[in-house]
Amino acid sequence: MGGTGVIDRFLEVFTRYIDSGFGLLSGEVAFIATTLIVIDVTLAALFWSWG
């Protein structure tokens, strides 16, 4: 991977995708979605740092 631009681009697209429809969720669904987002971003950061 070529620097941190890849991560910035990923987070920009991911945030735009989440903001487009997931803002309508509430309660437990929002909690699960937030948890999955945190896990996804954490795994992406780990794989990026190892690669």
N, C-alpha and C positions, 0 to 999 in steps of 0.2 A: 504494500500500500504506500501511496505517496504522500505522507504527512498527515496532518490533522484535518485537512480539507475534506477528506472522505467522511470523517465522523461528523463534521459540521454540516455537510450536505445531507447525510443520513438523518441527523436530528431535525434539520429544517423540514425535510419531507415528512418525517414521522410525526412531528408536531402539527404540521398543516393537516395531515390525514386525521389525526385524533381530534383536532379542533373542528373539523368539518362535520362531524356527526356524533362523536362520542361525548360531546358536551351535553347531549340530551339525555344521557343515562343518569340514573340516580341509584342511591342505596347500595345494595350488595354488588350489583353489576358494575358500578363505577369503581368500587373497591377492588374487584377482581381484575378489571381492565387496568387499573393503576398498578396493581401488583405485577401483572404480566408485563407491563411496560418497563417497570423497574428491573425485572429479571432480564428482559430482552436487552436493555441498554447495558446492564452489568456484564452480561455474557459477551456482547459486542465489544465492550471495552477490554475485557480479558483476552479475547481472541486477537484483538488488534495489538495489544501490548506483547503478546507472545509471538506474533508474526512479524 
